[in-house]
Amino acid sequence: MKLPLFSSIIIILLLASAACSNYESNTYKNYATKFDRNLTQYHINMENVAIPIDSITNHSYPVYHNASIKGISYLAGYYRKTHNIDVFDLNSKSFIKHINLEHHGPHGIEDVRGLYIHNWDSIFIHSTFNIYLINSNGQVIKSFNLLDEDLFKGLEKGSLTSTISFGIHYSVTRNSFFLNFIPNSVEFGTKEYYSKPFIAEYFLDNDSLRLIPIPYSKYFIDNHVGFLSVPAVSIYNNKIYVCFQGESNIYSYDMENNKITTYGGQSRYSKNVAKPIDLNASFDMKLRHRLESPMFFNLIYDPFREFFYRLHFGDMDSMGSNIRGPFHDKSLYLMVFNKDLELIKELKLEDHKYIPSFYGISYEGLFLNANHDLSNNLSGDFANFKLIKINITE
């Protein structure tokens, strides 16, 4: 029996809807979810902060670090053009100094991929093949060779590196630093690749290495999402926190008991996972997929309020023909969690205002980088921030 044309169309639409619903239900199956708390005790203020800078200081840095030293909160960034580390005092909202690095000689550092300031006499620099320990004068105190074959005895061989979403971290309690581990034996994007550890811990006491057995998200093992499977890693209070760029879930790994916990971090404004993409898709298709999908960044810990913050780009229906351009038109959102990673608040931030890299934390609040290149009235004489203050009233 033939169905009328209208009935056939309705059936097709229902099947398509069911398929889409099934995709969504599979996506969120077994995902932990937390809901907003009562917000009456939280009050949010935003304040513009313009910090005067000199002609050799930049507005934004892809390699940077927040440090708290003797009660003062600092934000430091590496500027490749000048080969300097530039330091801001967030307490006084002022630029304070350049740490000049040398390219060659006994104190030479060719490039900077990661930065961690423990104190002014212990600054860890990740270069391509080495970790350098320097002081505030840029003098190299000690170096560690990341290509040393003895490091990988009994372990799978790989590369130790830093990325924009995973910088070097130093633990004073463990006297170790952490880096991104990339296995050499398997191809990126395969199920084998995602079954490998992606964090390495280097112990300074005996120059040994261990691979931390945190798995990739099961969603990425089952579904290839290209660039968006990259883990965004933060380490606080003996815990490693992981936010994969292509999904909203948050994972923690407790280094004392080796326990992995999954938290929900679902956005009300955007999709919460990136759709799969073919492993053999062209570079342009992979780039378009990345630009049109949601993208979740590192957790930011606020020790003054015991909060966590996370920024994320929303998804877009189409980037048009400008797939090689920056994220000019992506909407940016801020999520605020309590210490148990329960969602307190989610805000849509003003468009064309913020760059999600290079942020700071002080006793006043969160300093977001407000130097978007489409912002009006930006001056080269200032580094611009938006200070987000969250006051708690009992």
Buried (B, 14 or more C-beta within 10 A) or exposed (E): EEEEEEEEEEEEEEEEEEEEEEEEEEBBEEBBEBEEBEEEEBEBEBEEBBBEBEEEBBBBBBBBBBBBEEEBBBBBBBBEEBBBBBBBBBBEBEBEBBBEBBEEEEBEBEBBBBBBBBEBEBBBBBBBBBBBBBBBEBBBEEBBEBEEEEBBEEBEEBBBBBBBBBBBBBBEEBEBBBBBBBBEEBEEBEEEBBEBBBBBBBBBEEEBBBBBEBBBBEBBBEBBBBBBBBBBBBBBEEBBBBBBBBBBBBBBBEBEEEEEEBBBBBBEBBBBBBBBBEEEBEEEBBBBBBBBBBBBBBBBBBEEBEBBBBBBBBBBEEBEEEBEEEBEBBBBBBBBBBEEBBBBBBBBBBBEBBBBBBBBBBBBBBBBBBBBEEBEEBEEEBBBBBBBEBEEEE
